[in-house]
Amino acid sequence: MGATTTELTPTEERIVARAREFELGPLLRLLEAEGYPPGHILFESNPEPVSPAAFVEAVTFHRSPLRRVVVTLNLGLLGANALLPSYFLEVAEQCPQPESFFDFIRFFDHRLLEGFARALYPEHDSALVGDWERTKGFYFRMLGVGSVTTLQWFFQLYFPELRVWVSRSAFRDITRGHEVRTGTSPLDGTAVLGDSYTSESAGFQVELHAEEETDARGRGWPEVVEHRLHEILLPLLAPARVRLEVGLTVAAHAVWARLAQRGYLGYERLHGGTLLGHRVVIFLGNTAEPPRPRAAPSPGGRRDAA
């Protein structure tokens, strides 16, 4: 018997009310945080003949005989376009107790849907993949990031709120500190005149575009992009040793530039300016270089000036 509304916690009430808005992965993580391990989560398919738009149909919490939660999905043996032949449903309708037959089917239904969830989110199953982060790193290195298409997919994955463009670019390198040597040098392109020389290396330019200067939580996009870049993306890109320039362009600014300890010089809007959109370089260098520690983004869209 399902728990009544008064027996549910405030979080459980919100889960029940907004069940159809969830994706399966975030829902499972939230249920685990609420004290429902995988062994206390049951899956069942929605028996409705019409396929709804949402993947998660309902979430039901139970207190007796055991504390558990039932997740109803629009997939499985009893759902629309299911693999179960219609013959079984006809037999069930003719049975004096069809619910017993459906309970029998739900046993296999749960096993199939549970296996589907484990395959879809292997990071939740330590028995399937011992160290998920290490395994993910192996697969990512096999994929390779030396192409425009891969970097486009990679940055769009971690910046879904922004538009992303990736293109190849040449980077200028200056090598200094060569010692002075006397004698002759052949003019064949291998000699260096002076204590430094300039060369070009191949790399990628990543452009992020935001319509507004703050995200949905009121945090400035430069700080959000910088935080995600140094905390998530650069550690993954470090083994590839990629030359990279990451720029952020914001189309509309609501805050004027001012002389203060916090701010982005050249990025914030100036009085009397006519150009629409402002660009700031978030990162320029080699991904193999250890990044500086960054503070988490805070509301207000400001950071200490370098």
N, C-alpha and C positions, 0 to 999 in steps of 0.2 A: 504494500500500500504506500503510495507516495506521501511525502511529508507535506503537511499543510504550510500555508504561507507563514504562520506565526512560528513554526519550527525552523525556518530557514534563516540563515545569517543574512545581513544586508548584501554581502557580495553574492551569495547564492541567489537571492531574489533578483539581482540585476542580471545574473547569468541566465536565469530562466526567462526573464522578460526579453532579453536581447539575444537569445540563442541563435537565431537565424542570421545574425550579423557576424558571427564568428567564422573564422577559418579553423580547420581542425587542429593544426599545430599549436597556435596560440591558446586555443581552448584547452588542450591537454596540459599545457604548461600551467595555465591558471588553475585547473583542477588539482594538479599536483601541489601547487603552492597552497591550496585550500585544504590540504590533508587527504587527498584522494590519490593514492598510488595506483599504478597500472592494474594491480590485482583487484582494485575496488571499482574499476570502470568497466561497464558492460556496454557493448554495441548492439544495436538492432537496426533493421532497415524499416523505412517508412512504407507501410502497405498500401498507400494511396496509389491509384492507377495513373495519376497525372504527375509528371516530373516538375517539381517546383524549381524556382531559380536558385534557391539557397542549397548549399551542400549539407549543412547542419540543419536539421528540421526542428529538433527539440532537445532539451536537457531536463531530466527529471531526477530529483534527489529523493533517496529513500533512507529511512531510519531503522526499519525493521524488516526482516529479522537481523540484517546486518547493515551497517552504514555503507552505502554505495551510491553510485550515480549511473544513470542509464542515458547514453547518448544515442539519439535517433538520427540516422543519416539517410539521405536520399540516394542510397546505394545498397546493394545486397541482394539476397535471395528473394525477398518479398517486395522489393521496390519495383518501380516502373522500369520496363525493359530489363527485367531480371533474367538470370540464367535458368531459374527454376521453371520447368515447363508448366504450362497452364493446366495440364492434367492433374498435377498435385493440388492445385487450388480447387479444382472441381471435386476431387475426392474429399478434400477438407470440408467443403460446403455440405456434402452429403453425410458427413459423420455426425453422430448425436452430440459429440463434444469436440467441436473443431478447435477449441483453444488448446487442447492437449496436443493436437497435431502441430499447431503453430509453435508451441513451446519446444517441441522436438526440432522443428526447423530452425528456431532461433538459436539453438545450441550451436549448430553449424554456421549459422549466420554470424554469430559473435566471433567464432574462430576465424572466419574469412575476413571480416572487417578488422579484427585485431591484427591479423597478419598484414593487411593492407596498410594500417597505420604504422606498424613497425617498419615496413619497407619504405614508406613515404617519409618517415622521420627517424632514421636510424640513430640519430644523436641521443634519442631518449632511451635506447636499449643498450646498456653496457655489455650484455651478454652477446649481442650481435656484433658490435664494434667496441673493442676495449677502450681505446683512446680515440675519440671521435675527432678532436682537434688535430691530432697527429695524422690520422688517416686522411682528413680533409686536406691537410697540407700536402700530402703525397699526391692526391688526385689533382690538386691545383697546379703543382709543379709539372705533372704530366700534361696538363692542358696547355701550359705555356702562355705567356702574356706578351709575346713579341709581335703582336698584330693589332691593327686598329679595331677589328671586330671584337676580339677578346676583351680589350680594355674598355670598349664601349659598353659591352655587356656587364663587365665587372663594376664600373663606376655607376651605371644606371641601377644596378642591384642595390648598392649602398646609398644612393641618392635618388630614391624614387620620386621625391617631391620636385626635383629639378630636371631641366632639360640638359642633356649631355651631348657634347660633340668631341670627337677624338680625331686627331690628324697627326701625321708624321711631321717631325720638325728637326732641324739641325741646331745643335748647341755648340757654342764657342767655348773652347777650353784654352786656358793659359797656364803653361807650365813654367815655373820660375825656379831659380836657385842653381842654375848650371855653373859649374866652376870655369874659370878662365884658363885656357890652355894655349900655349904658344906653338907655333909651327904652321904647317899648311893644312888647308881643308879643301876637299874636292867640292866643286860646285855642282853636285849631282842631286840636290834636294835633301841630303842627309845632314848637312851642316846647319848649325844654329849660330846666328850673329847676335850677340848680346847674351843677357842672363835669362831670357825667357823666349818662348815661341808659342804661337797660336795655332790651334788645330780645331777641326770640327768633328763632332761625334753625333751619331744618329740617336734620336729619341722621339718622344711623343708629347704633344700638347693637348691637354684636356681642358675644355671650356665648359663651365657650369653656368646655367642661366636661371635666375630667379626673378619672378615678377614683382615680388615685394621684398623689403629688406629684412623682415623677420618671419620666422616660421609660425606654425599654429600656436605654439606656446609662448610667443613673444620674444624668442631668443634671436639675436642677430645671426644672419646666415654666415658671415665670415667666421664667426666663432664656432658655429655648429659644424661647418665644413672642415675647419682646421682640427677640431676635436675628433671627428670621425676619421679623418685622414691619418692622423698620427696614432690613434688608438687601434684602428682596425685595418685600414688599407695598406699603409706603409709596412707594417710587420709582415703582411702576406706577400708584398711585392719585393721585400728585401732580398731574398735569394736570387731573384731574376736580375738584379743590378741594372735597372732601367733608368735612363735619363728622362726626367719628367718635369713638365711645367703644368701646374694646376691653377687656372684662373677662374675667378667668380665675377660675373656681371649681374648687377641688380638693375632692373628696368625702372622701378619707381622708388624714390626715396621720400620719406616723410620727415626725416630729421636733418637739420642744417648742420654743417661743419662748425666746430667751435674750438677755441684754444683751451684744451683741457688735458689732464693727464691721461685720460682714456680716449681712444679714438683711432681711426684709420686715416692717416694723412694721404690725400689724393684719391680717396674713395668716397668720402661723404660729400654731400652736395654743397656747393658754394653759392652764395647769393650772387645773382646776376649771371649764372651759368646758363648756357643754351643747349648743351649736349644732354641728350636723354640717355640714361644708363651710365653706371660707373663700374669700373673694373678694378679688381685688386688681385695680385698674385698671392695665392695661399702657399704654394710650395714650388721651389725651383732647385733642382739638384738631382743627385743619384739616390735611388731608393735603398741602396746598400749602406748609405751613411746612417749612423744611429740618429734618430730624431730626438729633438729636445723634449723634455717632459712638458705636457700641456695640461692646463687646468680644464675641468669640465665646464661646458657652456652654462652661463647663468642668464636669467631674464634681464632684458635691458639692452642687449645687443652691443656691449662694450667689452673691451679688454685693455689691459695695460699696454701702452705703446712701447714698442721695442726701443 
